[in-house]
Amino acid sequence: MTLIDSKLKDVMRWDTELSPALVNKLMSVAQLKTQLKPSEMDGSAIAHQGASFILEGTVVIGMQTPSLKTVNNIVMGKGDWFGNYDNQNTGCTPFFITEVDSVKLIHFSNFDLHRIAQENVEIYKWFHILSFEAKAKWLQSQLMMSEVKDKRIVYLLIELAAHIPKLLGEIPQIKISQQQISKITGIARQRVNEAIKQLEVEKLVEIKRNCIYLTDLTGLGHKLDSVDLSIRDPRLLIGH
């Protein structure tokens, strides 16, 4: 386990006031995770077994049925919390992680969290607050699953653009492959390829070696004008 230094501790965002005693207890079991292994992402060890705070980078959390059909996904970036704090072990791990930008995070395992909960019930106050952390994203994503495939792909690109840091004057770029987009959205790779190529024909994006340049974010955003974004509109976060 990599110990958490005081500088990292200071950037933690708890979203509610917790006693110093509980914070210290939580930090004593915190694990610094960098360079996530495929087994930690594909096996859902991080996404499904505890709480994680993103220090750097961007990930997509996907939900699948036992048949591996993707049914939902959300984008999480720097300063976001994600995870599953349920102590029940059903043997089903429906969540998977796709790393878009190299991620550095602080992870709290369910084993440690529920051990602390036996000693300090205050932790359930934190669990309650965390349950609202990504609620809007999950609900909006579920709305998007009823949209046509092209719009679902555009929505994902704009959500990623809203989470990935970009320098002033630079064209936003997303280092993601069409295979990753296919896995995240549950849309066949061939259909993803067709949709991306059409966006390129319309000069909204440019493709270069597993990297998508969003050459016209405003135009890309207009692709979602007819979509119900009443719960969450990521275009507002990119100045659309």
KEDOTI-758147 format. One record per residue: y, z, x of N, C-alpha, C, O in turn. Coordinates in steps of 0.02 Angstrom, whole numbers, padded with zeros to 5 digits, always signed. Atoms other than C-alpha are relative to their C-alpha. Layout:
<atoms>
YZXYZXYZXYZX
...
</atoms>
This chain:
<atoms>
-00060+00000+00042+00000+00000+00000+00063+00000+00044+00067+00039+00091
-00062+00002-00037+00173-00046+00066+00050+00048-00031+00065+00044-00090
-00047-00050+00025+00295+00098+00050+00066-00033-00019+00087-00082+00012
-00064+00025+00023+00459+00068-00042+00056+00038+00035+00060+00099+00029
-00055-00034-00035+00612+00104+00064+00057+00015-00048+00058-00009-00105
-00055-00023+00043+00772+00181-00004+00043-00058-00025+00070-00054-00080
-00041+00057+00021+00863+00013-00010-00030-00035-00061+00005-00052-00108
+00033+00031+00057+00733-00062-00126+00002+00046-00061+00009+00023-00118
-00003-00049+00055+00731+00097-00230+00067-00004-00037+00069+00003-00098
-00067+00001+00029+00918+00080-00258+00012-00060-00046+00055-00058-00089
-00011+00059+00041+00903-00094-00335-00044+00000-00063-00038-00045-00105
+00042-00004+00059+00774-00041-00464+00042+00011-00062+00090+00049-00062
-00034-00007+00065+00831-00056-00645-00051+00027-00050-00101-00006-00065
+00049-00032+00044+00743+00064-00764+00014-00013-00074-00031-00002-00115
-00019+00016+00070+00836+00012-00925+00007+00061-00046+00023+00053-00104
-00010-00061+00038+00840+00193-00983+00006+00057+00049-00015+00051+00107
-00010-00057-00045+00886+00361-00910-00065+00040+00005-00092+00064-00044
+00060-00038-00014+00736+00445-00829+00016+00058+00046+00062+00053+00087
-00012-00058-00043+00727+00614-00745-00015-00018+00072-00059-00059+00086
+00014+00013-00071+00735+00613-00554-00073+00013+00018-00102-00021+00060
+00070-00018-00016+00563+00695-00552-00047-00058-00018-00093-00074+00020
+00043+00056+00020+00484+00550-00648+00012-00061+00043-00035-00095+00064
-00016+00058-00043+00575+00417-00547-00033+00008+00068-00063-00040+00094
+00032-00012-00066+00515+00497-00385-00075-00008-00004-00106-00034+00043
+00073+00007+00008+00338+00505-00452-00019-00073-00005-00068-00095+00025
+00014+00072+00007+00344+00322-00502+00007-00036+00067-00035-00077+00084
-00011+00033-00064+00414+00269-00335-00054+00018+00051-00067-00020+00098
+00052-00021-00048+00277+00366-00245-00063-00043-00007-00104-00045+00039
+00059+00043+00010+00147+00246-00320+00018-00074-00002-00025-00117-00012
-00023+00070+00002+00253+00088-00313-00029-00040+00057-00036-00015+00113
+00028+00044-00050+00179-00059-00219+00045-00061+00008+00061-00095-00040
-00040+00059-00014+00283-00193-00135-00047-00060+00008-00093-00058+00050
+00044+00058-00002+00203-00363-00165+00040-00062+00022+00091-00079-00008
-00029+00064-00022+00248-00521-00069-00058-00048+00014-00115-00027+00025
+00050+00051-00014+00155-00684-00041-00063+00013-00042-00118+00025-00016
+00055-00013+00046+00046-00661-00195-00059-00048+00012-00049-00108+00021
+00061+00040-00009-00133-00721-00174-00019-00033-00067-00002-00008-00120
+00022+00033+00061-00209-00844-00299-00040+00046-00046-00034+00042-00107
+00041-00046+00041-00330-00708-00356+00044+00049-00039+00025+00071-00093
-00045-00046+00034-00183-00596-00401+00036-00034-00058+00057-00001-00105
-00033+00037+00053-00107-00733-00508-00049-00027-00050-00041-00017-00111
+00049+00029+00046-00257-00823-00581-00043+00052-00034-00063+00044-00092
+00041-00052+00029-00355-00664-00609+00039+00051-00040+00011+00099-00067
-00043-00042+00041-00207-00581-00695+00005+00072+00025+00024+00116-00014
-00003-00068-00026-00217-00428-00582+00072+00028-00004+00082+00087-00016
-00070-00021+00004-00027-00422-00578+00027-00003-00071+00056+00045-00095
-00028+00010+00066+00017-00491-00749-00030+00045-00054+00004+00064-00101
+00035-00034+00054-00112-00394-00849-00013+00074+00013-00028+00111-00033
+00020-00068-00017-00138-00230-00756+00057+00042+00028+00052+00067+00084
-00054-00043-00022+00027-00137-00744+00069-00029-00014+00076-00077-00051
-00069+00021+00008+00216-00158-00735+00027-00025+00067+00013+00004+00119
-00028+00028-00062+00311-00264-00609+00074-00015-00009+00096-00039-00062
-00071+00014-00002+00495-00279-00564+00013-00053+00053-00007-00044+00110
-00011+00055-00046+00550-00443-00484+00062+00011+00042+00118+00017+00016
-00056-00008-00047+00658-00420-00330+00029-00068+00019+00090-00076+00026
-00021+00067-00018+00664-00604-00283-00050-00050-00030-00109-00034-00039
+00045+00053+00021+00594-00767-00348-00004-00010-00075+00029+00024-00114
+00008+00018+00070+00540-00844-00513-00074-00013-00015-00109-00046+00024
+00068+00012+00022+00375-00844-00606-00001-00019-00074+00046-00005-00111
+00013+00012+00071+00307-00907-00770-00061+00040-00019-00114+00035+00013
+00056-00039+00025+00196-00788-00867-00029-00039-00059+00006-00052-00108
+00032+00037+00054+00072-00883-00975-00053+00040-00034-00083+00086-00005
+00052-00033+00039-00044-00826-01111-00051-00052-00022-00032-00105-00047
+00053+00047+00018-00212-00910-01141-00051+00033-00047-00059+00093-00048
+00056-00023+00040-00353-00897-01266-00061+00004+00046-00059-00022+00102
+00060-00003-00042-00529-00860-01200-00025-00070+00021-00060-00076+00071
+00021+00068-00018-00557-01050-01200+00049-00032+00049+00043-00092+00064
-00050+00022-00049-00411-01064-01076+00052-00047-00027+00083-00085+00011
-00054+00039+00030-00295-01150-01198+00064+00041+00002+00066+00097-00024
-00063-00036-00004-00115-01100-01162+00033+00002-00069+00040-00049-00103
-00030-00008+00066-00031-01030-01317+00072+00024+00003+00107+00025-00048
-00068-00027-00006+00132-00959-01250+00018+00006+00074-00027+00011+00116
-00021-00011-00069+00235-00941-01092+00073+00020+00002+00113+00000-00040
-00070-00018-00010+00396-00862-01030+00017-00002+00074-00026+00006+00117
-00024+00001-00069+00501-00876-00872+00032+00067+00016+00072+00093-00024
-00028-00063-00021+00545-00718-00777+00028-00008+00071-00003-00041+00113
-00031+00007-00066+00662-00703-00627+00026+00066+00027+00009+00120+00002
-00028-00059-00034+00757-00583-00516+00030+00049-00050+00071+00031-00092
-00027-00053+00043+00793-00417-00602-00038+00009-00065-00021+00053-00105
+00039-00006+00061+00663-00442-00739-00062+00043+00010-00089+00048+00065
+00063-00037+00002+00516-00331-00786-00051-00041-00039-00034-00075-00087
+00054+00030+00040+00348-00398-00844-00063+00041+00011-00067+00081+00058
+00064-00035-00009+00173-00332-00868-00031+00021-00065-00007+00004-00119
+00037-00026+00057+00050-00249-00984-00018+00072+00014-00052+00087+00063
+00008-00072-00014+00047-00060-00998-00055+00030-00043-00063+00091-00044
+00055-00024+00043-00100-00048-01120-00058+00023+00044-00080-00013+00089
+00053-00028-00041-00235+00063-01048-00070-00021-00023-00119-00006+00010
+00065+00021+00026-00373-00015-01153-00027-00057+00043+00009-00104+00060
+00032+00052-00041-00494-00119-01051-00049-00038-00044-00106-00017-00054
+00041+00040+00045-00561-00254-01166-00042-00052+00037-00085-00085+00007
+00035+00051-00038-00624-00365-01027+00034-00068-00006+00015-00115+00028
-00037+00063+00010-00503-00500-01087+00065+00003+00039+00104+00050+00030
-00063+00003-00038-00362-00549-00968+00036-00064-00018+00029-00115+00017
-00029+00062+00026-00259-00675-01066+00061-00026+00038+00082-00082+00027
-00061+00021-00034-00109-00682-00948-00014-00030+00069-00060-00009+00104
+00004+00027-00067-00087-00789-00793+00072-00010+00025+00119-00016-00014
-00066+00008-00032+00058-00810-00670+00002-00066+00037-00045-00084+00072
-00014+00059-00041+00129-00970-00601+00063+00014+00041+00116+00025+00012
-00056-00015-00044+00242-00942-00451+00040-00064+00011+00013-00114+00035
-00044+00058-00008+00390-01063-00450+00041+00007+00063+00041-00037+00106
-00034-00018-00062+00501-00982-00318-00037+00059+00030-00059+00103-00007
+00036-00054-00034+00420-00868-00189+00023+00068-00025+00083+00083-00025
-00016-00062+00034+00411-00697-00269-00010+00062+00044-00058+00067+00082
+00005-00066-00030+00442-00523-00203+00010+00050-00057+00061+00048-00091
-00005-00046+00057+00408-00384-00328-00027+00069+00016-00063+00079+00065
+00025-00069-00004+00375-00199-00350-00048+00009-00059-00029+00000-00116
+00052-00005+00051+00214-00166-00444-00024+00072-00009-00032+00109+00040
+00028-00066+00017+00151-00010-00533-00065-00013-00038-00064-00041-00092
+00065+00014+00031-00035-00017-00574-00011+00044-00061+00015+00100-00066
+00016-00039+00060-00100+00040-00742-00037+00065+00017-00026+00117-00015
+00036-00061-00020-00215+00163-00654+00049+00055+00018+00041+00112-00005
-00049-00050-00021-00066+00252-00575+00046+00020-00058+00063+00078-00065
-00045-00015+00055+00046+00238-00729-00031+00048-00050+00002+00095-00073
+00032-00042+00050-00079+00317-00846-00023+00067+00029-00032+00116-00008
+00013-00064-00033-00123+00451-00720+00064+00043-00003+00061+00103-00015
-00064-00036+00005+00062+00498-00716+00013+00021-00072+00039+00076-00084
-00012-00016+00070+00068+00492-00906-00037+00063-00023-00014+00097-00068
+00037-00060+00017-00063+00630-00915+00038+00063+00021+00026+00117-00006
-00038-00058-00025+00058+00742-00821+00071+00002-00027+00102+00055-00031
-00070+00004+00021+00226+00682-00889+00007-00051-00056+00006-00111-00044
-00003+00045+00058+00243+00611-01065+00067-00037-00003+00075-00083-00043
-00064+00036-00001+00422+00557-01025-00010-00074+00016+00032-00115-00003
+00012+00069-00019+00347+00397-00956-00007-00045-00061+00006-00105-00056
+00008+00041+00060+00312+00339-01134+00068-00024-00025+00072-00075-00059
-00068+00023+00016+00501+00328-01160+00015-00064+00038+00044-00111+00010
-00009+00060-00041+00504+00201-01018-00044-00057-00027-00020-00114-00032
+00044+00051+00028+00353+00108-01089+00031-00031-00063+00028-00092-00073
-00030+00024+00062+00444+00095-01256+00057-00049+00014+00062-00101-00018
-00056+00044-00018+00599+00019-01176-00026-00065+00029+00000-00119+00013
+00028+00061-00031+00495-00103-01073-00030-00047-00052-00032-00108-00041
+00031+00043+00050+00410-00165-01231+00050-00049-00030+00030-00099-00060
-00051+00045+00026+00577-00246-01280+00026-00048+00053+00064-00094+00038
-00028+00038-00056+00611-00322-01108-00004-00075-00010+00046-00110+00000
+00008+00073+00005+00542-00495-01142-00012-00023-00072-00035-00079-00083
+00016+00016+00070+00529-00491-01332+00032-00065-00023-00003-00107-00053
-00034+00061+00022+00659-00627-01363-00030-00062+00031-00037-00114-00001
+00031+00058-00034+00579-00741-01234-00066-00018-00031-00081-00077-00042
+00065+00015+00030+00406-00723-01310+00008-00030-00069-00027-00078-00087
-00010+00026+00068+00470-00752-01487+00026-00072+00001+00003-00114-00037
-00026+00068-00004+00572-00905-01438-00053-00049+00025-00057-00105+00002
+00054+00042-00025+00426-00973-01340-00050-00017-00055-00076-00073-00057
+00046+00014+00055+00316-00956-01493+00029-00051-00048-00007-00094-00074
-00034+00051+00041+00444-01055-01594-00008-00069+00032-00019-00119-00002
+00003+00064-00035+00440-01190-01460-00070-00032-00004-00075-00093+00001
+00067+00027+00003+00251-01209-01476-00011-00046-00060-00058-00085-00061
+00006+00044+00058+00279-01295-01644+00040-00064+00009+00038-00109-00034
-00040+00060-00014+00397-01424-01566-00043-00055+00032-00098-00042+00056
+00036+00055-00032+00345-01595-01501-00004+00013+00075+00037+00051+00102
+00015-00015-00070+00278-01596-01324+00059-00014+00046+00071+00024+00092
-00056+00017-00044+00430-01682-01246+00052+00056+00001+00079+00073+00053
-00051-00052+00005+00548-01546-01308-00025+00065+00032+00014+00103+00060
+00028-00060-00032+00430-01408-01248+00008-00005+00076+00021+00045+00109
-00007+00010-00072+00436-01483-01073+00073+00008+00020+00088+00040+00071
-00072-00007-00015+00626-01496-01077+00021+00073-00003+00058+00096+00040
-00016-00071+00007+00639-01316-01137-00022+00039+00062+00016+00081+00087
+00024-00034-00061+00533-01257-00990+00045-00015+00059+00062+00031+00097
-00043+00018-00056+00641-01352-00866+00067+00036-00003+00093+00059+00048
-00065-00033+00008+00801-01277-00937-00008+00075+00010+00036+00107+00040
+00012-00071-00012+00727-01102-00939-00006+00014+00075+00021+00063+00099
+00007-00009-00073+00678-01122-00756+00068-00007+00033+00084+00032+00079
-00067+00010-00028+00854-01186-00716+00044+00062-00010+00086+00078+00032
-00039-00060+00015+00926-01030-00797-00019+00059+00044+00020+00107+00050
+00024-00055-00040+00825-00918-00682+00002-00012+00075+00000+00036+00115
+00002+00016-00072+00831-01008-00515+00071-00003+00028+00113-00041+00002
-00067+00000-00030+00983-00973-00404+00018-00070+00026-00024-00106+00052
-00021+00065-00025+01085-01127-00362+00071+00006+00029+00112+00045+00005
-00066-00001-00033+01234-01158-00248+00049-00044-00038+00030-00095-00067
-00052+00038+00034+01398-01220-00319+00003-00071+00027+00007-00082+00087
-00005+00070-00020+01404-01409-00317-00067-00033+00014-00071-00094+00019
+00066+00028-00013+01218-01430-00285-00036-00018-00065-00028+00016-00116
+00041+00018+00057+01101-01519-00405-00058+00050-00006-00095+00059+00042
+00055-00048+00008+00980-01389-00477-00067-00034+00013-00079-00090-00010
+00066+00027-00014+00803-01417-00413-00054+00051-00013-00045+00111+00001
+00055-00043+00017+00639-01346-00471-00062-00023+00037-00085-00080+00028
+00059+00018-00039+00491-01344-00353-00062+00015-00042-00092+00069-00038
+00057-00008+00045+00354-01370-00479-00035-00067-00007-00003-00120-00010
+00039+00062+00006+00214-01497-00495-00014-00014-00074-00009+00030-00116
+00018+00017+00068+00164-01590-00651-00064+00035-00022-00073+00050-00081
+00061-00038+00015-00005-01503-00640+00018+00071-00022-00013+00098-00068
-00022-00067+00019+00084-01335-00648+00032+00000-00070+00019+00044-00110
-00031+00006+00067+00188-01392-00798-00054-00006-00053-00049+00023-00107
+00055+00009+00046+00027-01446-00882-00034+00066-00015-00048+00082-00073
+00033-00064+00010-00054-01277-00855+00043+00049-00039+00019+00084-00083
-00046-00047+00033+00100-01180-00910+00008-00016-00074+00006+00029-00116
-00014+00020+00069+00130-01280-01070-00063-00014-00041-00060-00013-00103
+00060+00019+00037-00049-01325-01114+00000-00073-00020-00042-00094-00060
-00005+00072+00015+00003-01508-01122-00037-00039+00054-00032-00024+00113
+00039+00040-00047-00111-01637-01042+00044-00029+00055+00101-00048+00043
-00039+00023-00058-00055-01691-00868+00027-00070-00010+00083-00085+00010
-00022+00069+00012-00045-01874-00919+00061+00000-00046+00108-00039-00035
-00058-00003+00046+00073-01829-01062+00061+00030+00034+00117+00009+00021
-00055-00029-00040+00178-01722-00944+00031-00054+00043+00092-00060+00047
-00023+00054-00044+00189-01869-00825+00043-00051-00039+00095-00072-00015
-00037+00047+00041+00246-01985-00965+00069+00028-00020+00119-00008-00018
-00062-00031+00021+00378-01862-01024+00050+00005+00058+00109-00009+00049
-00043-00006-00058+00448-01831-00849+00027-00069+00020+00086-00075+00038
-00022+00068-00018+00454-02018-00813+00053-00025-00048+00101-00059-00027
-00050+00021+00049+00551-02048-00974+00067+00035+00014+00120+00004+00008
-00062-00036-00017+00677-01913-00925+00032-00032+00062+00093-00034+00068
-00026+00032-00061+00693-02001-00756+00032-00067-00017+00084-00084+00011
-00029+00063+00023+00724-02169-00842+00068+00012-00031+00114-00029-00022
-00063-00017+00032+00863-02085-00941+00049+00033+00048+00104+00053+00029
-00042-00028-00054+00934-02020-00775+00020+00073-00012+00074+00095+00007
-00011-00072+00012+00919-01839-00831-00032+00041+00056-00009+00096+00070
+00034-00033-00055+00801-01792-00690-00017-00051+00054-00016-00112+00042
+00024+00042-00054+00743-01860-00522-00059+00035+00033-00055+00095+00047
+00061-00029-00026+00569-01832-00451-00007-00015+00074-00001-00072+00095
+00013+00009-00071+00536-01803-00266-00051+00052+00023-00035+00112+00026
+00051-00042-00031+00374-01731-00195-00008+00070-00032+00011+00120-00001
+00011-00064+00035+00330-01595-00321+00064+00040-00010+00062+00101-00015
-00065-00032+00011+00514-01558-00345+00038-00041-00052+00043-00102-00047
-00037+00034+00053+00615-01599-00501+00073+00018+00007+00092+00076+00001
-00072-00009-00003+00802-01622-00480+00030-00011-00069+00020-00064-00100
-00030+00006+00067+00898-01590-00641+00069-00031+00009+00119+00004+00013
-00062+00037-00017+01030-01725-00613+00052+00002-00055+00111-00008-00042
-00047-00003+00056+01108-01707-00786-00021+00056-00047-00055+00045-00097
+00020-00058+00039+01088-01532-00855+00028-00003-00071-00005+00017-00119
-00031+00004+00067+01209-01564-00999-00040-00048-00044-00055-00032-00101
+00038+00049+00038+01115-01719-01054-00069+00027-00017-00095+00016-00072
+00065-00029+00012+00950-01627-01035+00004+00052-00056-00040+00056-00099
-00010-00050+00052+01017-01486-01142+00007-00030-00069-00016-00001-00119
-00008+00033+00065+01063-01608-01281-00067-00021-00030-00071-00033-00090
+00066+00016+00026+00878-01649-01296-00025+00054-00048-00070+00043-00088
+00021-00056+00041+00862-01479-01380+00048+00013-00058+00042+00065-00091
-00049-00011+00053+01005-01501-01504-00031+00011-00068-00004+00047-00110
+00032-00005+00066+00885-01516-01651-00052+00056-00003-00086+00065-00054
+00050-00053-00004+00776-01370-01595+00029+00067-00022+00087+00082-00009
-00021-00066+00021+00786-01197-01671-00001+00047+00061-00054+00069+00083
-00006-00046-00057+00851-01090-01526+00038+00063-00021+00075+00093+00018
-00037-00057+00028+00915-00950-01637-00017+00066+00032+00024+00112+00032
+00020-00063-00032+00819-00815-01544+00024+00002+00072+00050+00053+00095
-00022+00004-00069+00857-00872-01367+00016-00073+00017-00025-00117+00010
-00022+00067-00020+00956-01023-01306+00015+00001+00075+00070+00022+00095
-00011-00003-00073+00935-01041-01116+00056-00045+00024+00081-00037+00080
-00056+00045-00019+01068-01178-01115+00064+00040+00011+00107+00020+00051
-00060-00042-00007+01199-01041-01133+00005+00032+00068+00059+00050+00091
+00001-00032-00066+01145-00969-00966+00014-00048+00057+00023-00027+00114
-00013+00049-00052+01175-01131-00872+00065-00038-00013+00079-00089+00018
-00065+00029+00014+01344-01172-00945-00001-00064-00039+00043-00106-00032
+00005+00060+00042+01286-01303-01069+00056-00001-00052+00061-00047-00092
</atoms>
